[in-house]
Amino acid sequence: MITDLDKMLAGLSKVPKKVNQRVCRAGVDTLIMLKHSVGVARGLGRQMREDAARGDINEASTDSGSTVDGTGTGTQAMGGSSSSLPSQQQPPQQQQQPNRQRQGQRQPYQQLHDAIVTILEAPALAAIAEEVGALLSDSTAYSKSSLEMRYQECFAVRAGVSGLLDVARSTYLQSVEEIYQEAAEYARVMGVAVKVAQSANRGFYLQVHAEQGQLRTVLQEDGSEIQEPFFLPLEFRQAVQNKRCISCTTEQVRGWMGCTH
């Protein structure tokens, strides 16, 4: 998370000399990370305040030791006959000493806790969250996955902010739907499972879950089924045989994939 914060702060501090596609993507990523970071900070501040109201911070501060120096040396650890006496038989001065020590130990924890809560609940963070929320959709979230972030980039900005962006997103969704329909049609014709996959290098491509020469069940026109070996049709390009499937693409999928970049 520290690396992501550094990346976000670097993006906020840079002023691009020219605006292009790469700069726009980086700017959207920065806003997504800013939305995520501010939301996490404000949520943490609320949780810490609720814990303090329940007294959890006081209990946590006194669990680390019984004295200010943290060594656990108190009346019982100092030796002497008074440490072995029950608390009812000890002088009042010795009974009050541990209480004063616990109160003195609790004070630094409470001050640090209050300082952190004040920073996390600063009005500036609420203002930033409001400004970013007016631009980005509620469902926008940061992810470490490059593919997931690519999807978030496409749909981060709210509809209606930019007419050109709305048209581009509509074209993107239509192209993705066409790719999935094409995969379903190939699966029906070839009689094997065909799924749509995506990677940062290849974009959208097809995964044919079969091996060259593997027997498959083919449905005939009269409704009967026959077994025949499977061979990838010539229209499939860039075929790579993996352990469980064949990764490939077609000219149509490549054409539609051009609309998704």
Backbone torsions as a table, in degrees:
resi	resn	phi	psi	omega
1	MET	NA	-31.7	179.3
2	ILE	-62.9	-41.6	178.6
3	THR	-62.4	-40.2	179.3
4	ASP	-65.6	-38.2	177.2
5	LEU	-64.6	-40.5	176.8
6	ASP	-61.5	-41.5	179.2
7	LYS	-65.2	-41.1	179.8
8	MET	-64.6	-45.9	-179.8
9	LEU	-64.7	-36.5	176.9
10	ALA	-65.0	-40.1	178.3
11	GLY	-66.4	-35.1	179.1
12	LEU	-72.7	-28.6	-175.7
13	SER	-87.1	-15.6	-177.0
14	LYS	-86.7	140.9	173.8
15	VAL	-115.8	106.8	-175.3
16	PRO	-67.0	143.0	178.3
17	LYS	-75.2	-31.7	176.5
18	LYS	-143.0	153.1	-177.1
19	VAL	-103.9	121.8	175.5
20	ASN	-137.5	-172.0	-176.4
21	GLN	-63.7	-41.1	-179.0
22	ARG	-65.4	-41.8	179.2
23	VAL	-65.4	-39.6	178.9
24	CYS	-64.4	-42.3	178.5
25	ARG	-63.3	-42.2	179.0
26	ALA	-64.8	-36.9	178.0
27	GLY	-66.3	-41.0	177.4
28	VAL	-65.0	-41.6	177.3
29	ASP	-60.1	-40.7	179.8
30	THR	-63.6	-42.4	178.6
31	LEU	-65.6	-37.6	178.2
32	ILE	-64.6	-43.8	177.9
33	MET	-65.7	-36.6	178.0
34	LEU	-65.1	-43.9	177.5
35	LYS	-59.9	-43.7	-179.8
36	HIS	-66.2	-44.9	-176.2
37	SER	-66.4	-43.6	179.7
38	VAL	-65.1	-40.4	178.2
39	GLY	-63.4	-41.3	178.2
40	VAL	-65.7	-42.2	-179.0
41	ALA	-63.2	-45.7	-179.0
42	ARG	-67.3	-37.9	177.3
43	GLY	-65.9	-38.3	177.2
44	LEU	-65.3	-39.6	178.7
45	GLY	-63.1	-42.2	178.0
46	ARG	-63.9	-41.2	-179.7
47	GLN	-65.1	-41.4	179.4
48	MET	-65.6	-37.7	177.7
49	ARG	-66.7	-39.9	178.0
50	GLU	-65.7	-38.4	177.3
51	ASP	-64.0	-39.2	179.3
52	ALA	-66.9	-36.6	179.0
53	ALA	-65.8	-31.1	178.4
54	ARG	-83.8	-8.3	-179.9
55	GLY	88.3	10.8	-178.3
56	ASP	-66.3	-33.1	-177.6
57	ILE	-68.5	-36.0	178.7
58	ASN	-68.7	-39.4	178.2
59	GLU	-66.3	-39.2	-179.3
60	ALA	-67.4	-35.9	-178.2
61	SER	-70.9	-29.8	-178.7
62	THR	-88.5	-11.4	179.5
63	ASP	-76.4	-20.6	-175.3
64	SER	-76.0	-17.5	179.8
65	GLY	173.7	171.7	-176.9
66	SER	-104.0	-3.0	-179.6
67	THR	-135.4	170.8	-177.9
68	VAL	-66.5	-36.2	-176.0
69	ASP	-77.1	-5.0	176.2
70	GLY	75.1	6.3	-178.3
71	THR	-88.7	-8.6	180.0
72	GLY	77.4	11.5	-178.2
73	THR	-88.9	112.9	179.4
74	GLY	-129.0	-151.7	-178.3
75	THR	-64.2	-36.2	-177.3
76	GLN	-76.0	-26.0	-176.8
77	ALA	-89.0	-7.8	-176.6
78	MET	-84.7	-13.3	-178.8
79	GLY	83.5	174.7	-179.9
80	GLY	104.4	164.2	-175.5
81	SER	-75.0	-25.2	-176.6
82	SER	-69.5	-24.8	-178.2
83	SER	-71.2	-23.7	-178.0
84	SER	-89.2	-4.2	-179.8
85	LEU	-82.2	146.2	173.2
86	PRO	-59.5	157.7	-177.2
87	SER	-62.8	-28.6	179.8
88	GLN	-69.1	-27.8	-176.8
89	GLN	-92.4	-9.7	-179.1
90	GLN	-77.5	151.0	177.6
91	PRO	-60.0	151.9	179.9
92	PRO	-58.3	-32.6	-179.5
93	GLN	-63.5	-39.3	-179.6
94	GLN	-74.9	-27.0	177.4
95	GLN	-71.3	-34.0	-177.6
96	GLN	-80.6	-21.9	-177.0
97	GLN	-61.4	-48.3	178.4
98	PRO	-61.1	-35.2	179.2
99	ASN	-64.2	-42.4	177.7
100	ARG	-65.1	-36.6	178.2
101	GLN	-65.2	-43.0	179.1
102	ARG	-65.3	-38.8	178.1
103	GLN	-65.8	-39.6	178.3
104	GLY	-67.1	-33.6	178.6
105	GLN	-73.8	-33.8	-177.3
106	ARG	-70.8	-28.4	-174.1
107	GLN	-62.2	-47.9	178.0
108	PRO	-60.7	-40.0	178.4
109	TYR	-61.7	-43.0	-178.2
110	GLN	-66.0	-39.9	178.7
111	GLN	-64.8	-43.9	178.2
112	LEU	-64.1	-42.8	179.1
113	HIS	-60.5	-46.2	-178.5
114	ASP	-64.9	-36.7	179.4
115	ALA	-65.8	-41.8	179.6
116	ILE	-65.8	-43.2	179.8
117	VAL	-62.5	-40.6	179.4
118	THR	-61.2	-40.0	179.1
119	ILE	-69.0	-43.6	-176.8
120	LEU	-71.5	-21.5	179.5
121	GLU	-107.1	24.1	-179.4
122	ALA	-64.4	141.2	179.0
123	PRO	-58.3	-28.4	-179.9
124	ALA	-61.7	-37.4	179.1
125	LEU	-66.0	-38.3	177.3
126	ALA	-64.4	-39.2	178.4
127	ALA	-66.0	-40.9	177.9
128	ILE	-63.8	-43.4	179.7
129	ALA	-61.9	-37.7	179.1
130	GLU	-67.7	-42.8	-179.6
131	GLU	-66.3	-45.5	-179.8
132	VAL	-68.1	-38.4	179.2
133	GLY	-64.6	-27.0	177.0
134	ALA	-71.8	-21.3	-179.2
135	LEU	-99.2	-41.9	-176.7
136	LEU	-97.0	149.7	-179.8
137	SER	-71.8	159.3	-178.3
138	ASP	-65.6	-29.9	-176.9
139	SER	-82.0	-5.6	-179.0
140	THR	-68.3	129.7	-178.6
141	ALA	-145.0	150.1	179.7
142	TYR	-81.4	144.8	178.4
143	SER	-142.8	147.6	177.0
144	LYS	-78.5	-15.9	178.6
145	SER	-74.7	128.3	-180.0
146	SER	-65.8	-36.2	179.0
147	LEU	-68.5	-41.4	178.1
148	GLU	-65.8	-38.8	177.6
149	MET	-66.9	-32.1	176.5
150	ARG	-63.3	-40.7	176.8
151	TYR	-66.5	-41.8	179.7
152	GLN	-63.4	-36.4	178.6
153	GLU	-61.5	-37.0	-176.6
154	CYS	-69.8	-35.0	-172.0
155	PHE	-118.6	16.6	-178.3
156	ALA	-71.4	-46.4	-176.4
157	VAL	-73.4	136.3	-178.6
158	ARG	-62.5	148.8	176.9
159	ALA	-65.4	141.2	179.7
160	GLY	96.2	-13.5	178.9
161	VAL	-71.5	-41.7	-179.8
162	SER	-136.8	122.8	179.3
163	GLY	-65.9	-40.0	178.9
164	LEU	-64.1	-39.6	178.7
165	LEU	-65.6	-38.0	178.4
166	ASP	-64.0	-40.0	177.6
167	VAL	-66.0	-42.1	179.8
168	ALA	-63.3	-39.8	179.2
169	ARG	-67.8	-37.8	177.3
170	SER	-62.9	-41.1	177.4
171	THR	-64.9	-40.2	178.6
172	TYR	-60.5	-48.6	-178.9
173	LEU	-63.3	-39.7	179.2
174	GLN	-65.3	-40.3	179.7
175	SER	-66.4	-41.7	178.2
176	VAL	-63.7	-40.5	177.8
177	GLU	-63.1	-38.8	178.3
178	GLU	-64.2	-38.6	179.7
179	ILE	-64.3	-43.3	179.3
180	TYR	-66.7	-38.0	176.8
181	GLN	-65.7	-38.6	177.6
182	GLU	-64.4	-40.5	177.4
183	ALA	-63.5	-40.2	178.3
184	ALA	-64.6	-37.4	178.9
185	GLU	-69.3	-39.8	176.1
186	TYR	-62.6	-40.6	179.3
187	ALA	-62.8	-38.3	-180.0
188	ARG	-69.2	-41.1	-176.4
189	VAL	-73.8	-43.2	-174.7
190	MET	-86.1	-17.6	179.3
191	GLY	75.4	22.8	176.6
192	VAL	-132.5	161.6	179.6
193	ALA	-73.7	128.4	177.9
194	VAL	-126.2	121.1	-178.4
195	LYS	-119.9	156.5	177.7
196	VAL	-95.0	130.6	178.3
197	ALA	-125.2	168.4	-178.6
198	GLN	-148.3	141.2	175.5
199	SER	-142.9	163.3	-178.8
200	ALA	-66.7	-31.2	-177.6
201	ASN	-84.5	-43.6	-173.6
202	ARG	-96.2	-16.5	-173.3
203	GLY	73.9	-141.6	176.7
204	PHE	-81.7	137.2	175.5
205	TYR	-151.9	176.4	-176.0
206	LEU	-108.1	147.4	173.6
207	GLN	-120.7	112.1	178.5
208	VAL	-94.4	113.6	-175.6
209	HIS	-84.5	75.8	178.6
210	ALA	-165.2	168.0	175.9
211	GLU	-119.2	152.1	178.5
212	GLN	-60.2	127.5	-179.4
213	GLY	85.5	-4.3	179.6
214	GLN	-70.4	139.4	179.0
215	LEU	-68.5	139.5	178.8
216	ARG	-135.6	160.0	178.6
217	THR	-96.3	122.5	-178.2
218	VAL	-114.6	130.6	179.7
219	LEU	-88.6	123.9	179.9
220	GLN	-84.5	168.5	-179.1
221	GLU	-64.6	-30.5	179.5
222	ASP	-82.9	3.9	178.7
223	GLY	93.9	-6.3	179.7
224	SER	-82.4	162.6	-179.2
225	GLU	-119.6	140.5	177.7
226	ILE	-131.5	159.4	177.9
227	GLN	-105.2	126.5	177.2
228	GLU	-147.3	153.8	-177.6
229	PRO	-68.6	150.3	-179.3
230	PHE	-98.6	133.4	172.7
231	PHE	-134.4	133.2	-176.8
232	LEU	-65.6	127.5	179.5
233	PRO	-59.8	156.2	-176.1
234	LEU	-68.4	-20.3	-179.4
235	GLU	-70.3	-14.5	178.1
236	PHE	-83.3	132.0	-176.2
237	ARG	-117.9	163.5	177.1
238	GLN	52.5	45.0	-177.4
239	ALA	-78.1	131.2	177.8
240	VAL	-130.4	119.0	-179.3
241	GLN	-81.4	118.5	174.2
242	ASN	-101.3	-172.0	-178.4
243	LYS	-65.8	-41.3	-173.1
244	ARG	-114.5	-9.6	-175.0
245	CYS	-157.4	174.2	176.2
246	ILE	-114.3	118.2	177.2
247	SER	-88.7	127.4	-174.7
248	CYS	-158.2	-178.4	176.9
249	THR	-151.3	175.6	176.4
250	THR	-132.8	170.0	178.9
251	GLU	-63.8	-37.7	179.1
252	GLN	-66.3	-43.5	179.6
253	VAL	-64.9	-38.6	178.7
254	ARG	-65.7	-36.9	177.6
255	GLY	-65.8	-42.8	177.7
256	TRP	-70.1	-31.9	-179.5
257	MET	-65.3	-27.7	176.7
258	GLY	-63.3	-25.6	178.6
259	CYS	-81.8	-10.2	-178.4
260	THR	-98.8	4.4	180.0
261	HIS	-106.4	NA	NA
